[in-house]
Amino acid sequence: MTTVSTHVLDAALGRPAAGLALYLTLPDDSARTATTDADGRVRFDGDVPPGPHMLTFATGPWFAEQDRENFFPEVTIAFTVTAGEHHHVALLLSPFSYTTYRGS
């Protein structure tokens, strides 16, 4: 089975980014929507097709709900899914920067 998950950490406050809306765009341009849980995590259910994907995080509204200034209204990460593997895309987020990497 091919799977995708993410974990978002608020690096400025040193805690998970709970309640952050995001969506996974699949190779056919359809999308799966989700919201991070209390630990800042999302695991997309079901088999994910191989090919190019994008994770888009609605960072602007998330920061605005907390009355925090931010520079990026959204963060989009493009990556390639390989059949039969698990893909974990982590996002370290702060109001004026972000870092991403493939986790385990």
LOBA-161311 format. One record per residue: y negated, x negated, z of N, C-alpha, C in turn; residue in three letters. Coordinates in steps of 0.1 Angstrom, whole numbers, always signed. Example, Ala and Ser with C-alpha at 12.3 -4.5 7.8 and 13.67 -1.06 7.14 Angstrom:
<tilos>
<tilo><n_y>+57</n_y><n_x>-132</n_x><n_z>+78</n_z><ca_y>+45</ca_y><ca_x>-123</ca_x><ca_z>+78</ca_z><c_y>+33</c_y><c_x>-132</c_x><c_z>+78</c_z><rest>ALA</rest></tilo>
<tilo><n_y>+22</n_y><n_x>-128</n_x><n_z>+71</n_z><ca_y>+11</ca_y><ca_x>-137</ca_x><ca_z>+71</ca_z><c_y>+0</c_y><c_x>-129</c_x><c_z>+79</c_z><rest>SER</rest></tilo>
</tilos>
This chain:
<tilos>
<tilo><n_y>+12</n_y><n_x>-8</n_x><n_z>+0</n_z><ca_y>+0</ca_y><ca_x>+0</ca_x><ca_z>+0</ca_z><c_y>-12</c_y><c_x>-9</c_x><c_z>+0</c_z><rest>MET</rest></tilo>
<tilo><n_y>-23</n_y><n_x>-5</n_x><n_z>-7</n_z><ca_y>-35</ca_y><ca_x>-12</ca_x><ca_z>-8</ca_z><c_y>-46</c_y><c_x>-4</c_x><c_z>+1</c_z><rest>THR</rest></tilo>
<tilo><n_y>-52</n_y><n_x>-11</n_x><n_z>+10</n_z><ca_y>-61</ca_y><ca_x>-5</ca_x><ca_z>+19</ca_z><c_y>-74</c_y><c_x>-12</c_x><c_z>+20</c_z><rest>THR</rest></tilo>
<tilo><n_y>-84</n_y><n_x>-5</n_x><n_z>+25</n_z><ca_y>-98</ca_y><ca_x>-10</ca_x><ca_z>+27</ca_z><c_y>-103</c_y><c_x>-6</c_x><c_z>+41</c_z><rest>VAL</rest></tilo>
<tilo><n_y>-109</n_y><n_x>-15</n_x><n_z>+49</n_z><ca_y>-115</ca_y><ca_x>-12</ca_x><ca_z>+61</ca_z><c_y>-128</c_y><c_x>-20</c_x><c_z>+63</c_z><rest>SER</rest></tilo>
<tilo><n_y>-136</n_y><n_x>-16</n_x><n_z>+72</n_z><ca_y>-149</ca_y><ca_x>-23</ca_x><ca_z>+75</ca_z><c_y>-151</c_y><c_x>-23</c_x><c_z>+90</c_z><rest>THR</rest></tilo>
<tilo><n_y>-159</n_y><n_x>-32</n_x><n_z>+94</n_z><ca_y>-164</ca_y><ca_x>-33</ca_x><ca_z>+108</ca_z><c_y>-179</c_y><c_x>-38</c_x><c_z>+107</c_z><rest>HIS</rest></tilo>
<tilo><n_y>-188</n_y><n_x>-30</n_x><n_z>+113</n_z><ca_y>-202</ca_y><ca_x>-33</ca_x><ca_z>+113</ca_z><c_y>-206</c_y><c_x>-36</c_x><c_z>+127</c_z><rest>VAL</rest></tilo>
<tilo><n_y>-213</n_y><n_x>-48</n_x><n_z>+129</n_z><ca_y>-218</ca_y><ca_x>-52</ca_x><ca_z>+141</ca_z><c_y>-233</c_y><c_x>-53</c_x><c_z>+141</c_z><rest>LEU</rest></tilo>
<tilo><n_y>-240</n_y><n_x>-48</n_x><n_z>+150</n_z><ca_y>-255</ca_y><ca_x>-50</ca_x><ca_z>+151</ca_z><c_y>-257</c_y><c_x>-63</c_x><c_z>+158</c_z><rest>ASP</rest></tilo>
<tilo><n_y>-260</n_y><n_x>-73</n_x><n_z>+150</n_z><ca_y>-261</ca_y><ca_x>-87</ca_x><ca_z>+155</ca_z><c_y>-273</c_y><c_x>-89</c_x><c_z>+163</c_z><rest>ALA</rest></tilo>
<tilo><n_y>-284</n_y><n_x>-81</n_x><n_z>+161</n_z><ca_y>-296</ca_y><ca_x>-82</ca_x><ca_z>+169</ca_z><c_y>-294</c_y><c_x>-77</c_x><c_z>+183</c_z><rest>ALA</rest></tilo>
<tilo><n_y>-285</n_y><n_x>-67</n_x><n_z>+185</n_z><ca_y>-283</ca_y><ca_x>-62</ca_x><ca_z>+199</ca_z><c_y>-270</c_y><c_x>-66</c_x><c_z>+204</c_z><rest>LEU</rest></tilo>
<tilo><n_y>-261</n_y><n_x>-72</n_x><n_z>+196</n_z><ca_y>-248</ca_y><ca_x>-77</ca_x><ca_z>+201</ca_z><c_y>-238</c_y><c_x>-66</c_x><c_z>+204</c_z><rest>GLY</rest></tilo>
<tilo><n_y>-238</n_y><n_x>-55</n_x><n_z>+196</n_z><ca_y>-229</ca_y><ca_x>-45</ca_x><ca_z>+198</ca_z><c_y>-225</c_y><c_x>-38</c_x><c_z>+185</c_z><rest>ARG</rest></tilo>
<tilo><n_y>-214</n_y><n_x>-30</n_x><n_z>+185</n_z><ca_y>-210</ca_y><ca_x>-23</ca_x><ca_z>+173</ca_z><c_y>-221</c_y><c_x>-14</c_x><c_z>+168</c_z><rest>PRO</rest></tilo>
<tilo><n_y>-221</n_y><n_x>-12</n_x><n_z>+155</n_z><ca_y>-230</ca_y><ca_x>-3</ca_x><ca_z>+148</ca_z><c_y>-224</c_y><c_x>+10</c_x><c_z>+147</c_z><rest>ALA</rest></tilo>
<tilo><n_y>-223</n_y><n_x>+18</n_x><n_z>+157</n_z><ca_y>-217</ca_y><ca_x>+31</ca_x><ca_z>+157</ca_z><c_y>-226</c_y><c_x>+42</c_x><c_z>+150</c_z><rest>ALA</rest></tilo>
<tilo><n_y>-219</n_y><n_x>+51</n_x><n_z>+143</n_z><ca_y>-226</ca_y><ca_x>+62</ca_x><ca_z>+137</ca_z><c_y>-233</c_y><c_x>+58</c_x><c_z>+124</c_z><rest>GLY</rest></tilo>
<tilo><n_y>-229</n_y><n_x>+47</n_x><n_z>+117</n_z><ca_y>-236</ca_y><ca_x>+43</ca_x><ca_z>+105</ca_z><c_y>-228</c_y><c_x>+49</c_x><c_z>+93</c_z><rest>LEU</rest></tilo>
<tilo><n_y>-235</n_y><n_x>+57</n_x><n_z>+85</n_z><ca_y>-229</ca_y><ca_x>+63</ca_x><ca_z>+73</ca_z><c_y>-227</c_y><c_x>+53</c_x><c_z>+62</c_z><rest>ALA</rest></tilo>
<tilo><n_y>-216</n_y><n_x>+54</n_x><n_z>+55</n_z><ca_y>-213</ca_y><ca_x>+45</ca_x><ca_z>+44</ca_z><c_y>-204</c_y><c_x>+52</c_x><c_z>+34</c_z><rest>LEU</rest></tilo>
<tilo><n_y>-203</n_y><n_x>+46</n_x><n_z>+22</n_z><ca_y>-194</ca_y><ca_x>+52</ca_x><ca_z>+12</ca_z><c_y>-188</c_y><c_x>+40</c_x><c_z>+4</c_z><rest>TYR</rest></tilo>
<tilo><n_y>-175</n_y><n_x>+43</n_x><n_z>+0</n_z><ca_y>-167</ca_y><ca_x>+33</ca_x><ca_z>-8</ca_z><c_y>-167</c_y><c_x>+39</c_x><c_z>-22</c_z><rest>LEU</rest></tilo>
<tilo><n_y>-172</n_y><n_x>+31</n_x><n_z>-32</n_z><ca_y>-172</ca_y><ca_x>+35</ca_x><ca_z>-46</ca_z><c_y>-160</c_y><c_x>+29</c_x><c_z>-52</c_z><rest>THR</rest></tilo>
<tilo><n_y>-151</n_y><n_x>+37</n_x><n_z>-59</n_z><ca_y>-139</ca_y><ca_x>+33</ca_x><ca_z>-65</ca_z><c_y>-141</c_y><c_x>+29</c_x><c_z>-80</c_z><rest>LEU</rest></tilo>
<tilo><n_y>-132</n_y><n_x>+23</n_x><n_z>-86</n_z><ca_y>-133</ca_y><ca_x>+19</ca_x><ca_z>-100</ca_z><c_y>-137</c_y><c_x>+30</c_x><c_z>-110</c_z><rest>PRO</rest></tilo>
<tilo><n_y>-132</n_y><n_x>+43</n_x><n_z>-106</n_z><ca_y>-135</ca_y><ca_x>+54</ca_x><ca_z>-115</ca_z><c_y>-149</c_y><c_x>+61</c_x><c_z>-112</c_z><rest>ASP</rest></tilo>
<tilo><n_y>-157</n_y><n_x>+54</n_x><n_z>-103</n_z><ca_y>-170</ca_y><ca_x>+59</ca_x><ca_z>-99</ca_z><c_y>-170</c_y><c_x>+70</c_x><c_z>-89</c_z><rest>ASP</rest></tilo>
<tilo><n_y>-158</n_y><n_x>+74</n_x><n_z>-85</n_z><ca_y>-157</ca_y><ca_x>+84</ca_x><ca_z>-74</ca_z><c_y>-160</c_y><c_x>+77</c_x><c_z>-61</c_z><rest>SER</rest></tilo>
<tilo><n_y>-163</n_y><n_x>+84</n_x><n_z>-50</n_z><ca_y>-166</ca_y><ca_x>+77</ca_x><ca_z>-37</ca_z><c_y>-159</c_y><c_x>+85</c_x><c_z>-26</c_z><rest>ALA</rest></tilo>
<tilo><n_y>-156</n_y><n_x>+77</n_x><n_z>-16</n_z><ca_y>-151</ca_y><ca_x>+82</ca_x><ca_z>-3</ca_z><c_y>-162</c_y><c_x>+79</c_x><c_z>+8</c_z><rest>ARG</rest></tilo>
<tilo><n_y>-166</n_y><n_x>+89</n_x><n_z>+15</n_z><ca_y>-176</ca_y><ca_x>+88</ca_x><ca_z>+25</ca_z><c_y>-170</c_y><c_x>+86</c_x><c_z>+39</c_z><rest>THR</rest></tilo>
<tilo><n_y>-177</n_y><n_x>+80</n_x><n_z>+48</n_z><ca_y>-173</ca_y><ca_x>+78</ca_x><ca_z>+61</ca_z><c_y>-184</c_y><c_x>+75</c_x><c_z>+70</c_z><rest>ALA</rest></tilo>
<tilo><n_y>-182</n_y><n_x>+75</n_x><n_z>+83</n_z><ca_y>-192</ca_y><ca_x>+71</ca_x><ca_z>+93</ca_z><c_y>-184</c_y><c_x>+62</c_x><c_z>+103</c_z><rest>THR</rest></tilo>
<tilo><n_y>-191</n_y><n_x>+51</n_x><n_z>+107</n_z><ca_y>-184</ca_y><ca_x>+42</ca_x><ca_z>+117</ca_z><c_y>-182</c_y><c_x>+48</c_x><c_z>+130</c_z><rest>THR</rest></tilo>
<tilo><n_y>-171</n_y><n_x>+45</n_x><n_z>+136</n_z><ca_y>-167</ca_y><ca_x>+50</ca_x><ca_z>+149</ca_z><c_y>-175</c_y><c_x>+43</c_x><c_z>+160</c_z><rest>ASP</rest></tilo>
<tilo><n_y>-172</n_y><n_x>+46</n_x><n_z>+173</n_z><ca_y>-179</ca_y><ca_x>+40</ca_x><ca_z>+184</ca_z><c_y>-177</c_y><c_x>+24</c_x><c_z>+185</c_z><rest>ALA</rest></tilo>
<tilo><n_y>-167</n_y><n_x>+19</n_x><n_z>+178</n_z><ca_y>-165</ca_y><ca_x>+5</ca_x><ca_z>+177</ca_z><c_y>-171</c_y><c_x>-1</c_x><c_z>+164</c_z><rest>ASP</rest></tilo>
<tilo><n_y>-178</n_y><n_x>+7</n_x><n_z>+157</n_z><ca_y>-184</ca_y><ca_x>+2</ca_x><ca_z>+144</ca_z><c_y>-174</c_y><c_x>+1</c_x><c_z>+133</c_z><rest>GLY</rest></tilo>
<tilo><n_y>-162</n_y><n_x>+8</n_x><n_z>+134</n_z><ca_y>-152</ca_y><ca_x>+6</ca_x><ca_z>+124</ca_z><c_y>-149</c_y><c_x>+18</c_x><c_z>+115</c_z><rest>ARG</rest></tilo>
<tilo><n_y>-144</n_y><n_x>+15</n_x><n_z>+103</n_z><ca_y>-139</ca_y><ca_x>+26</ca_x><ca_z>+94</ca_z><c_y>-127</c_y><c_x>+20</c_x><c_z>+87</c_z><rest>VAL</rest></tilo>
<tilo><n_y>-116</n_y><n_x>+28</n_x><n_z>+87</n_z><ca_y>-105</ca_y><ca_x>+25</ca_x><ca_z>+79</ca_z><c_y>-103</c_y><c_x>+37</c_x><c_z>+69</c_z><rest>ARG</rest></tilo>
<tilo><n_y>-104</n_y><n_x>+34</n_x><n_z>+56</n_z><ca_y>-102</ca_y><ca_x>+44</ca_x><ca_z>+46</ca_z><c_y>-87</c_y><c_x>+48</c_x><c_z>+45</c_z><rest>PHE</rest></tilo>
<tilo><n_y>-85</n_y><n_x>+61</n_x><n_z>+46</n_z><ca_y>-71</ca_y><ca_x>+66</ca_x><ca_z>+45</ca_z><c_y>-66</c_y><c_x>+65</c_x><c_z>+31</c_z><rest>ASP</rest></tilo>
<tilo><n_y>-53</n_y><n_x>+63</n_x><n_z>+30</n_z><ca_y>-46</ca_y><ca_x>+64</ca_x><ca_z>+17</ca_z><c_y>-47</c_y><c_x>+51</c_x><c_z>+9</c_z><rest>GLY</rest></tilo>
<tilo><n_y>-39</n_y><n_x>+51</n_x><n_z>-2</n_z><ca_y>-39</ca_y><ca_x>+40</ca_x><ca_z>-11</ca_z><c_y>-52</c_y><c_x>+39</c_x><c_z>-19</c_z><rest>ASP</rest></tilo>
<tilo><n_y>-57</n_y><n_x>+27</n_x><n_z>-20</n_z><ca_y>-69</ca_y><ca_x>+25</ca_x><ca_z>-27</ca_z><c_y>-65</c_y><c_x>+18</c_x><c_z>-40</c_z><rest>VAL</rest></tilo>
<tilo><n_y>-70</n_y><n_x>+22</n_x><n_z>-52</n_z><ca_y>-67</ca_y><ca_x>+16</ca_x><ca_z>-65</ca_z><c_y>-73</c_y><c_x>+2</c_x><c_z>-66</c_z><rest>PRO</rest></tilo>
<tilo><n_y>-66</n_y><n_x>-7</n_x><n_z>-73</n_z><ca_y>-71</ca_y><ca_x>-21</ca_x><ca_z>-75</ca_z><c_y>-83</c_y><c_x>-20</c_x><c_z>-84</c_z><rest>PRO</rest></tilo>
<tilo><n_y>-91</n_y><n_x>-31</n_x><n_z>-84</n_z><ca_y>-102</ca_y><ca_x>-32</ca_x><ca_z>-93</ca_z><c_y>-115</c_y><c_x>-34</c_x><c_z>-85</c_z><rest>GLY</rest></tilo>
<tilo><n_y>-127</n_y><n_x>-33</n_x><n_z>-92</n_z><ca_y>-140</ca_y><ca_x>-35</ca_x><ca_z>-86</ca_z><c_y>-143</c_y><c_x>-23</c_x><c_z>-77</c_z><rest>PRO</rest></tilo>
<tilo><n_y>-148</n_y><n_x>-26</n_x><n_z>-65</n_z><ca_y>-153</ca_y><ca_x>-15</ca_x><ca_z>-56</ca_z><c_y>-166</c_y><c_x>-19</c_x><c_z>-50</c_z><rest>HIS</rest></tilo>
<tilo><n_y>-173</n_y><n_x>-10</n_x><n_z>-44</n_z><ca_y>-186</ca_y><ca_x>-12</ca_x><ca_z>-37</ca_z><c_y>-185</c_y><c_x>-5</c_x><c_z>-24</c_z><rest>MET</rest></tilo>
<tilo><n_y>-190</n_y><n_x>-11</n_x><n_z>-13</n_z><ca_y>-192</ca_y><ca_x>-5</ca_x><ca_z>+0</ca_z><c_y>-207</c_y><c_x>-4</c_x><c_z>+1</c_z><rest>LEU</rest></tilo>
<tilo><n_y>-213</n_y><n_x>+8</n_x><n_z>+3</n_z><ca_y>-227</ca_y><ca_x>+9</ca_x><ca_z>+5</ca_z><c_y>-230</c_y><c_x>+15</c_x><c_z>+19</c_z><rest>THR</rest></tilo>
<tilo><n_y>-238</n_y><n_x>+8</n_x><n_z>+27</n_z><ca_y>-241</ca_y><ca_x>+12</ca_x><ca_z>+40</ca_z><c_y>-255</c_y><c_x>+18</c_x><c_z>+41</c_z><rest>PHE</rest></tilo>
<tilo><n_y>-257</n_y><n_x>+29</n_x><n_z>+47</n_z><ca_y>-270</ca_y><ca_x>+36</ca_x><ca_z>+48</ca_z><c_y>-277</c_y><c_x>+30</c_x><c_z>+60</c_z><rest>ALA</rest></tilo>
<tilo><n_y>-282</n_y><n_x>+18</n_x><n_z>+59</n_z><ca_y>-288</ca_y><ca_x>+11</ca_x><ca_z>+70</ca_z><c_y>-302</c_y><c_x>+16</c_x><c_z>+73</c_z><rest>THR</rest></tilo>
<tilo><n_y>-310</n_y><n_x>+20</n_x><n_z>+63</n_z><ca_y>-323</ca_y><ca_x>+25</ca_x><ca_z>+66</ca_z><c_y>-323</c_y><c_x>+37</c_x><c_z>+75</c_z><rest>GLY</rest></tilo>
<tilo><n_y>-316</n_y><n_x>+48</n_x><n_z>+72</n_z><ca_y>-316</ca_y><ca_x>+59</ca_x><ca_z>+81</ca_z><c_y>-310</c_y><c_x>+56</c_x><c_z>+95</c_z><rest>PRO</rest></tilo>
<tilo><n_y>-300</n_y><n_x>+47</n_x><n_z>+95</n_z><ca_y>-294</ca_y><ca_x>+43</ca_x><ca_z>+108</ca_z><c_y>-304</c_y><c_x>+36</c_x><c_z>+117</c_z><rest>TRP</rest></tilo>
<tilo><n_y>-312</n_y><n_x>+27</n_x><n_z>+112</n_z><ca_y>-322</ca_y><ca_x>+21</ca_x><ca_z>+120</ca_z><c_y>-333</c_y><c_x>+30</c_x><c_z>+123</c_z><rest>PHE</rest></tilo>
<tilo><n_y>-337</n_y><n_x>+39</n_x><n_z>+114</n_z><ca_y>-348</ca_y><ca_x>+49</ca_x><ca_z>+117</ca_z><c_y>-344</c_y><c_x>+59</c_x><c_z>+128</c_z><rest>ALA</rest></tilo>
<tilo><n_y>-331</n_y><n_x>+62</n_x><n_z>+129</n_z><ca_y>-327</ca_y><ca_x>+71</ca_x><ca_z>+140</ca_z><c_y>-329</c_y><c_x>+65</c_x><c_z>+154</c_z><rest>GLU</rest></tilo>
<tilo><n_y>-329</n_y><n_x>+51</n_x><n_z>+154</n_z><ca_y>-331</ca_y><ca_x>+44</ca_x><ca_z>+166</ca_z><c_y>-346</c_y><c_x>+40</c_x><c_z>+168</c_z><rest>GLN</rest></tilo>
<tilo><n_y>-354</n_y><n_x>+44</n_x><n_z>+159</n_z><ca_y>-368</ca_y><ca_x>+40</ca_x><ca_z>+159</ca_z><c_y>-370</c_y><c_x>+25</c_x><c_z>+158</c_z><rest>ASP</rest></tilo>
<tilo><n_y>-362</n_y><n_x>+19</n_x><n_z>+150</n_z><ca_y>-362</ca_y><ca_x>+4</ca_x><ca_z>+148</ca_z><c_y>-367</c_y><c_x>+1</c_x><c_z>+134</c_z><rest>ARG</rest></tilo>
<tilo><n_y>-376</n_y><n_x>-8</n_x><n_z>+132</n_z><ca_y>-380</ca_y><ca_x>-13</ca_x><ca_z>+119</ca_z><c_y>-369</c_y><c_x>-20</c_x><c_z>+112</c_z><rest>GLU</rest></tilo>
<tilo><n_y>-369</n_y><n_x>-19</n_x><n_z>+99</n_z><ca_y>-359</ca_y><ca_x>-26</ca_x><ca_z>+91</ca_z><c_y>-364</c_y><c_x>-28</c_x><c_z>+77</c_z><rest>ASN</rest></tilo>
<tilo><n_y>-358</n_y><n_x>-38</n_x><n_z>+70</n_z><ca_y>-362</ca_y><ca_x>-42</ca_x><ca_z>+57</ca_z><c_y>-353</c_y><c_x>-37</c_x><c_z>+46</c_z><rest>PHE</rest></tilo>
<tilo><n_y>-341</n_y><n_x>-35</n_x><n_z>+48</n_z><ca_y>-331</ca_y><ca_x>-31</ca_x><ca_z>+38</ca_z><c_y>-327</c_y><c_x>-16</c_x><c_z>+40</c_z><rest>PHE</rest></tilo>
<tilo><n_y>-331</n_y><n_x>-7</n_x><n_z>+30</n_z><ca_y>-328</ca_y><ca_x>+7</ca_x><ca_z>+32</ca_z><c_y>-313</c_y><c_x>+10</c_x><c_z>+30</c_z><rest>PRO</rest></tilo>
<tilo><n_y>-306</n_y><n_x>+1</n_x><n_z>+24</n_z><ca_y>-292</ca_y><ca_x>+1</ca_x><ca_z>+22</ca_z><c_y>-286</c_y><c_x>-13</c_x><c_z>+20</c_z><rest>GLU</rest></tilo>
<tilo><n_y>-274</n_y><n_x>-15</n_x><n_z>+23</n_z><ca_y>-267</ca_y><ca_x>-27</ca_x><ca_z>+19</ca_z><c_y>-255</c_y><c_x>-24</c_x><c_z>+11</c_z><rest>VAL</rest></tilo>
<tilo><n_y>-254</n_y><n_x>-30</n_x><n_z>-1</n_z><ca_y>-243</ca_y><ca_x>-27</ca_x><ca_z>-10</ca_z><c_y>-235</c_y><c_x>-40</c_x><c_z>-12</c_z><rest>THR</rest></tilo>
<tilo><n_y>-222</n_y><n_x>-40</n_x><n_z>-10</n_z><ca_y>-213</ca_y><ca_x>-51</ca_x><ca_z>-11</ca_z><c_y>-203</c_y><c_x>-48</c_x><c_z>-22</c_z><rest>ILE</rest></tilo>
<tilo><n_y>-203</n_y><n_x>-56</n_x><n_z>-33</n_z><ca_y>-194</ca_y><ca_x>-55</ca_x><ca_z>-44</ca_z><c_y>-182</c_y><c_x>-64</c_x><c_z>-41</c_z><rest>ALA</rest></tilo>
<tilo><n_y>-170</n_y><n_x>-60</n_x><n_z>-43</n_z><ca_y>-158</ca_y><ca_x>-68</ca_x><ca_z>-41</ca_z><c_y>-147</c_y><c_x>-63</c_x><c_z>-50</c_z><rest>PHE</rest></tilo>
<tilo><n_y>-137</n_y><n_x>-71</n_x><n_z>-51</n_z><ca_y>-125</ca_y><ca_x>-68</ca_x><ca_z>-60</ca_z><c_y>-113</c_y><c_x>-65</c_x><c_z>-51</c_z><rest>THR</rest></tilo>
<tilo><n_y>-106</n_y><n_x>-54</n_x><n_z>-53</n_z><ca_y>-94</ca_y><ca_x>-51</ca_x><ca_z>-46</ca_z><c_y>-82</c_y><c_x>-55</c_x><c_z>-54</c_z><rest>VAL</rest></tilo>
<tilo><n_y>-73</n_y><n_x>-62</n_x><n_z>-47</n_z><ca_y>-60</ca_y><ca_x>-66</ca_x><ca_z>-53</ca_z><c_y>-49</c_y><c_x>-57</c_x><c_z>-48</c_z><rest>THR</rest></tilo>
<tilo><n_y>-41</n_y><n_x>-52</n_x><n_z>-57</n_z><ca_y>-30</ca_y><ca_x>-43</ca_x><ca_z>-54</ca_z><c_y>-21</c_y><c_x>-49</c_x><c_z>-43</c_z><rest>ALA</rest></tilo>
<tilo><n_y>-17</n_y><n_x>-40</n_x><n_z>-33</n_z><ca_y>-7</ca_y><ca_x>-44</ca_x><ca_z>-23</ca_z><c_y>-13</c_y><c_x>-52</c_x><c_z>-11</c_z><rest>GLY</rest></tilo>
<tilo><n_y>-26</n_y><n_x>-54</n_x><n_z>-11</n_z><ca_y>-32</ca_y><ca_x>-61</ca_x><ca_z>+0</ca_z><c_y>-41</c_y><c_x>-52</c_x><c_z>+8</c_z><rest>GLU</rest></tilo>
<tilo><n_y>-44</n_y><n_x>-57</n_x><n_z>+21</n_z><ca_y>-54</ca_y><ca_x>-51</ca_x><ca_z>+29</ca_z><c_y>-67</c_y><c_x>-58</c_x><c_z>+27</c_z><rest>HIS</rest></tilo>
<tilo><n_y>-78</n_y><n_x>-51</n_x><n_z>+26</n_z><ca_y>-91</ca_y><ca_x>-57</ca_x><ca_z>+24</ca_z><c_y>-100</c_y><c_x>-52</c_x><c_z>+35</c_z><rest>HIS</rest></tilo>
<tilo><n_y>-105</n_y><n_x>-62</n_x><n_z>+43</n_z><ca_y>-114</ca_y><ca_x>-59</ca_x><ca_z>+54</ca_z><c_y>-127</c_y><c_x>-65</c_x><c_z>+51</c_z><rest>HIS</rest></tilo>
<tilo><n_y>-137</n_y><n_x>-57</n_x><n_z>+50</n_z><ca_y>-151</ca_y><ca_x>-62</ca_x><ca_z>+46</ca_z><c_y>-160</c_y><c_x>-60</c_x><c_z>+59</c_z><rest>VAL</rest></tilo>
<tilo><n_y>-163</n_y><n_x>-71</n_x><n_z>+65</n_z><ca_y>-171</ca_y><ca_x>-71</ca_x><ca_z>+77</ca_z><c_y>-186</c_y><c_x>-72</c_x><c_z>+74</c_z><rest>ALA</rest></tilo>
<tilo><n_y>-195</n_y><n_x>-66</n_x><n_z>+81</n_z><ca_y>-209</ca_y><ca_x>-66</ca_x><ca_z>+80</ca_z><c_y>-216</c_y><c_x>-69</c_x><c_z>+93</c_z><rest>LEU</rest></tilo>
<tilo><n_y>-223</n_y><n_x>-81</n_x><n_z>+94</n_z><ca_y>-231</ca_y><ca_x>-84</ca_x><ca_z>+105</ca_z><c_y>-245</c_y><c_x>-80</c_x><c_z>+101</c_z><rest>LEU</rest></tilo>
<tilo><n_y>-251</n_y><n_x>-71</n_x><n_z>+109</n_z><ca_y>-264</ca_y><ca_x>-65</ca_x><ca_z>+105</ca_z><c_y>-275</c_y><c_x>-67</c_x><c_z>+115</c_z><rest>LEU</rest></tilo>
<tilo><n_y>-287</n_y><n_x>-70</n_x><n_z>+110</n_z><ca_y>-299</ca_y><ca_x>-70</ca_x><ca_z>+119</ca_z><c_y>-310</c_y><c_x>-64</c_x><c_z>+110</c_z><rest>SER</rest></tilo>
<tilo><n_y>-321</n_y><n_x>-61</n_x><n_z>+116</n_z><ca_y>-332</ca_y><ca_x>-54</ca_x><ca_z>+109</ca_z><c_y>-337</c_y><c_x>-61</c_x><c_z>+96</c_z><rest>PRO</rest></tilo>
<tilo><n_y>-336</n_y><n_x>-74</n_x><n_z>+96</n_z><ca_y>-342</ca_y><ca_x>-82</ca_x><ca_z>+85</ca_z><c_y>-332</c_y><c_x>-91</c_x><c_z>+78</c_z><rest>PHE</rest></tilo>
<tilo><n_y>-319</n_y><n_x>-90</n_x><n_z>+81</n_z><ca_y>-309</ca_y><ca_x>-98</ca_x><ca_z>+74</ca_z><c_y>-296</c_y><c_x>-92</c_x><c_z>+76</c_z><rest>SER</rest></tilo>
<tilo><n_y>-286</n_y><n_x>-96</n_x><n_z>+68</n_z><ca_y>-272</ca_y><ca_x>-93</ca_x><ca_z>+70</ca_z><c_y>-263</c_y><c_x>-103</c_x><c_z>+64</c_z><rest>TYR</rest></tilo>
<tilo><n_y>-251</n_y><n_x>-104</n_x><n_z>+69</n_z><ca_y>-241</ca_y><ca_x>-113</ca_x><ca_z>+64</ca_z><c_y>-228</c_y><c_x>-105</c_x><c_z>+63</c_z><rest>THR</rest></tilo>
<tilo><n_y>-220</n_y><n_x>-109</n_x><n_z>+53</n_z><ca_y>-208</ca_y><ca_x>-102</ca_x><ca_z>+51</ca_z><c_y>-197</c_y><c_x>-113</c_x><c_z>+48</c_z><rest>THR</rest></tilo>
<tilo><n_y>-184</n_y><n_x>-109</n_x><n_z>+51</n_z><ca_y>-173</ca_y><ca_x>-118</ca_x><ca_z>+48</ca_z><c_y>-161</c_y><c_x>-109</c_x><c_z>+47</c_z><rest>TYR</rest></tilo>
<tilo><n_y>-150</n_y><n_x>-115</n_x><n_z>+41</n_z><ca_y>-137</ca_y><ca_x>-108</ca_x><ca_z>+41</ca_z><c_y>-130</c_y><c_x>-112</c_x><c_z>+54</c_z><rest>ARG</rest></tilo>
<tilo><n_y>-127</n_y><n_x>-102</n_x><n_z>+62</n_z><ca_y>-120</ca_y><ca_x>-104</ca_x><ca_z>+74</ca_z><c_y>-105</c_y><c_x>-102</c_x><c_z>+72</c_z><rest>GLY</rest></tilo>
<tilo><n_y>-98</n_y><n_x>-101</n_x><n_z>+83</n_z><ca_y>-84</ca_y><ca_x>-99</ca_x><ca_z>+83</ca_z><c_y>-80</c_y><c_x>-86</c_x><c_z>+88</c_z><rest>SER</rest></tilo>
</tilos>
